[in-house]
């Protein structure tokens, strides 16, 4: 139950492969430049292992826009990042490439 006794509905969606990459790209491109810069500047706080955590405003999402929000009334998005094939194969003898994909 929510703070005011209202029900809370939780949706969990697991998407893998090319569709996951499309969703990641859509969410990233839907954020304002200011929000992308904010996520980039707070990346250390948002990454835990290979998980990237982003919280967006429910109210803005309802209006059709994504806005990063750190309050309580949010949609929590968690991306699990995986190394791309290029990162697993040493490129020119340098095996420490850090390319990531969703």
Phi and psi in degrees as a GROMACS rama.xvg file:
@    title "Ramachandran Plot"
@    xaxis  label "Phi"
@    yaxis  label "Psi"
@TYPE xy
-76.7661  179.618  UNK-2
-56.6991  -38.7202  UNK-3
-97.3123  17.9365  UNK-4
82.2942  5.24018  UNK-5
-79.8517  149.718  UNK-6
-70.2487  147.985  UNK-7
-112.031  125.932  UNK-8
-105.044  129.56  UNK-9
-113.445  125.971  UNK-10
-110.058  132.352  UNK-11
-119.803  129.92  UNK-12
-129.803  126.655  UNK-13
-115.168  121.719  UNK-14
-129.403  135.468  UNK-15
-126.37  163.598  UNK-16
73.7947  -150.163  UNK-17
-57.6645  -35.9737  UNK-18
-63.7369  -38.1681  UNK-19
-64.2748  -40.5655  UNK-20
-63.3212  -40.3095  UNK-21
-63.76  -41.9239  UNK-22
-63.9543  -45.059  UNK-23
-58.2544  -47.7997  UNK-24
-62.8619  -39.6302  UNK-25
-64.0869  -45.7551  UNK-26
-63.8324  -46.2445  UNK-27
-61.015  -42.0471  UNK-28
-75.2319  -18.7184  UNK-29
-80.9681  -16.6655  UNK-30
-77.9591  147.691  UNK-31
-67.6178  162.724  UNK-32
-58.7291  -40.385  UNK-33
-61.0336  -43.8733  UNK-34
-67.5615  -38.6935  UNK-35
-63.2648  -40.6455  UNK-36
-65.1216  -39.0841  UNK-37
-64.3661  -45.8478  UNK-38
-60.5215  -42.9027  UNK-39
-62.4137  -41.7229  UNK-40
-73.5256  -18.7667  UNK-41
-112.086  18.8101  UNK-42
-57.2511  -38.3854  UNK-43
-59.1069  -33.9703  UNK-44
-81.0914  -20.0688  UNK-45
-93.9311  -16.2419  UNK-46
-99.3147  131.84  UNK-47
-135.594  104.235  UNK-48
64.5541  -122.555  UNK-49
-102.787  16.3944  UNK-50
-103.615  134.182  UNK-51
-112.495  123.79  UNK-52
-107.697  127.516  UNK-53
-133.389  136.125  UNK-54
-116.85  129.711  UNK-55
-121.755  152.446  UNK-56
-66.6936  129.496  UNK-57
-63.6276  -41.3836  UNK-58
-63.4603  -44.8749  UNK-59
-66.2441  -38.3072  UNK-60
-63.2538  -39.2475  UNK-61
-61.008  -33.6121  UNK-62
-84.4374  2.4574  UNK-63
91.2876  12.8413  UNK-64
-126.038  149.222  UNK-65
-103.836  128.715  UNK-66
-136.973  124.242  UNK-67
-61.6432  134.368  UNK-68
-145.509  136.643  UNK-69
-105.682  8.9481  UNK-70
-80.5194  -160.488  UNK-71
-90.6513  -32.7326  UNK-72
-88.843  76.4081  UNK-73
-131.166  163.883  UNK-74
-102.554  123.334  UNK-75
-93.9595  127.276  UNK-76
-118.002  128.591  UNK-77
-123.166  121.921  UNK-78
-105.409  132.525  UNK-79
-99.1554  116.602  UNK-80
-89.8135  142.189  UNK-81
-126.805  148.625  UNK-82
-68.2381  140.069  UNK-83
-75.2134  164.859  UNK-84
-59.1124  -36.8715  UNK-85
-61.9555  -35.3073  UNK-86
-74.5391  -25.7586  UNK-87
-80.1701  -20.944  UNK-88
-103.217  123.847  UNK-89
-56.9616  126.902  UNK-90
-95.7283  112.418  UNK-91
60.4806  30.5637  UNK-92
86.8392  0.493609  UNK-93
-105.015  99.0641  UNK-94
-84.7444  8.07326  UNK-95
-108.394  31.8325  UNK-96
-63.0634  145.108  UNK-97
-116.929  26.0552  UNK-98
-61.0748  136.238  UNK-99
-127.838  153.899  UNK-100
-139.242  161.17  UNK-101
